[in-house]
């Protein structure tokens, strides 16, 4: 069980709230400090993924890396998260990404962690339950994020406290 602990990041429902909010709320947030609303890829493509996130989440996540964790994507966005989400949050260098599909991600994400301790910020409770079962007694912290609010300082604080407890 070697290596730095991982902080696994889901995108939709945790960092990107665009799929889960009304156009009225998106418009209101767009005028709020730190919020970004746009589309991944061509902004004129109606099928491009809508992105709504708070740029202030980037420094919050970077603070976890400052505690010795490695940030990694655990999302169906896979490598595309580095192209569309990382720049908006100011996360660099590019994060590694676990092979994940839209459903049943835990079955590919947890083996990818190769026995390292992990915390996973995820909005799907069943994914976190399966991930916990697959991890057994290995140190892990499933963190359920409400897709109505996305990432909060409380979530980051829980992960920071967990990271400190690993020492």
KADA-V688918 format. One record per residue. N is the residue number from 1. RES is the residue in three letters. SS is DSSP state (H for helix, E for strand, - for the rest). PHI is phi in radians with two decimals (999 if undefined). NEAR is the number of other C-alpha atoms within 12 Angstrom. Layout:
n = {N,N}
res = {RES,RES}
ss = {SS,SS}
phi = {PHI,PHI}
near = {NEAR,NEAR}
This chain:
n = {1,2,3,4,5,6,7,8,9,10,11,12,13,14,15,16,17,18,19,20,21,22,23,24,25,26,27,28,29,30,31,32,33,34,35,36,37,38,39,40,41,42,43,44,45,46,47,48,49,50,51,52,53,54,55,56,57,58,59,60,61,62,63,64,65,66,67,68,69,70,71,72,73,74,75,76,77,78,79,80,81,82,83,84,85,86,87,88,89,90,91,92,93,94,95,96,97,98,99,100,101,102,103,104,105,106,107,108,109,110,111,112,113,114,115,116,117,118,119,120,121,122,123,124,125,126,127,128,129,130,131,132,133,134,135,136,137,138,139,140,141,142,143,144,145,146,147,148,149,150,151,152,153,154,155,156,157,158,159,160,161,162,163,164,165,166,167}
res = {UNK,UNK,UNK,UNK,UNK,UNK,UNK,UNK,UNK,UNK,UNK,UNK,UNK,UNK,UNK,UNK,UNK,UNK,UNK,UNK,UNK,UNK,UNK,UNK,UNK,UNK,UNK,UNK,UNK,UNK,UNK,UNK,UNK,UNK,UNK,UNK,UNK,UNK,UNK,UNK,UNK,UNK,UNK,UNK,UNK,UNK,UNK,UNK,UNK,UNK,UNK,UNK,UNK,UNK,UNK,UNK,UNK,UNK,UNK,UNK,UNK,UNK,UNK,UNK,UNK,UNK,UNK,UNK,UNK,UNK,UNK,UNK,UNK,UNK,UNK,UNK,UNK,UNK,UNK,UNK,UNK,UNK,UNK,UNK,UNK,UNK,UNK,UNK,UNK,UNK,UNK,UNK,UNK,UNK,UNK,UNK,UNK,UNK,UNK,UNK,UNK,UNK,UNK,UNK,UNK,UNK,UNK,UNK,UNK,UNK,UNK,UNK,UNK,UNK,UNK,UNK,UNK,UNK,UNK,UNK,UNK,UNK,UNK,UNK,UNK,UNK,UNK,UNK,UNK,UNK,UNK,UNK,UNK,UNK,UNK,UNK,UNK,UNK,UNK,UNK,UNK,UNK,UNK,UNK,UNK,UNK,UNK,UNK,UNK,UNK,UNK,UNK,UNK,UNK,UNK,UNK,UNK,UNK,UNK,UNK,UNK,UNK,UNK,UNK,UNK,UNK,UNK}
ss = {-,-,-,-,-,E,E,E,E,-,-,E,-,-,-,E,-,H,H,H,-,-,H,H,H,H,H,H,H,H,-,-,-,-,E,E,E,E,E,-,-,-,-,-,-,-,-,-,-,E,E,E,E,E,-,-,H,H,H,H,H,H,H,H,H,H,-,-,-,E,E,E,E,-,-,-,-,-,-,H,H,H,H,H,-,H,H,H,H,-,-,-,-,-,-,E,E,-,-,-,-,-,-,-,-,H,H,H,H,H,H,H,-,-,-,-,-,E,E,E,E,E,-,-,H,H,H,H,H,H,H,H,H,H,H,-,-,-,-,E,E,E,E,E,-,-,-,-,-,-,-,-,H,H,H,H,H,H,H,H,H,H,H,H,H,-,-}
phi = {999,-1.84,1.67,-1.11,-1.15,-1.75,-1.97,-1.53,-2.04,-1.43,-1.80,-1.18,1.64,-1.99,-1.85,-1.94,-1.76,-1.06,-1.40,-2.08,-2.34,-1.27,-1.11,-1.12,-1.17,-1.02,-1.10,-1.14,-1.15,-0.97,-1.58,-1.61,-1.06,1.57,-1.48,-2.17,-2.42,-2.95,-2.22,-1.33,1.43,-1.21,-1.13,-1.64,-1.45,-1.13,-1.69,-1.18,-1.13,-1.34,-2.09,-2.33,-2.64,-1.83,-1.10,-1.19,-1.20,-1.02,-1.09,-1.09,-1.21,-1.06,-1.11,-1.26,-1.13,-1.10,-1.54,1.78,-1.49,-1.80,-1.41,-2.57,-1.39,-2.28,-2.64,-1.15,-1.14,0.81,-1.09,-1.06,-1.07,-1.17,-1.44,-1.91,-1.75,-0.90,-1.08,-1.21,-1.67,1.28,-1.57,-2.66,-1.20,-0.96,-1.49,-1.18,-2.38,-1.43,-1.19,-2.39,-1.99,-1.10,-2.18,1.05,-1.09,-0.97,-1.18,-1.86,-1.20,-1.13,-1.04,-1.08,-1.23,0.90,1.44,-1.34,-1.07,-2.52,-2.12,-2.18,-1.61,-2.53,-1.76,-1.94,-1.03,-1.09,-1.06,-1.18,-1.14,-1.14,-1.04,-1.11,-1.11,-1.21,-1.47,1.02,-1.55,-1.08,-1.02,-2.73,-2.43,-1.40,-2.13,-1.44,-1.91,-1.36,-1.16,-1.32,-2.02,1.30,-1.00,-2.27,-1.08,-1.08,-1.06,-1.13,-1.09,-1.09,-1.17,-1.06,-1.08,-1.09,-1.04,-1.13,-1.27,-1.31,-1.19}
near = {15,13,15,26,36,43,45,47,49,44,44,37,31,38,48,44,36,35,26,25,24,15,18,13,20,26,17,16,24,21,14,17,13,18,27,31,33,30,24,29,18,13,14,12,12,12,11,16,27,32,35,42,43,35,29,24,34,29,21,27,39,27,24,34,28,18,26,23,30,33,38,41,41,48,40,26,30,31,22,24,35,28,21,30,42,37,21,29,31,22,30,22,16,22,31,28,32,33,28,29,20,20,17,22,34,35,26,25,41,37,21,26,37,20,22,28,37,44,44,49,43,37,32,28,22,19,32,32,25,22,37,27,19,25,29,17,15,22,28,34,35,35,36,32,32,23,27,24,26,34,37,26,20,20,32,34,21,25,39,31,18,28,29,17,15,23,14}
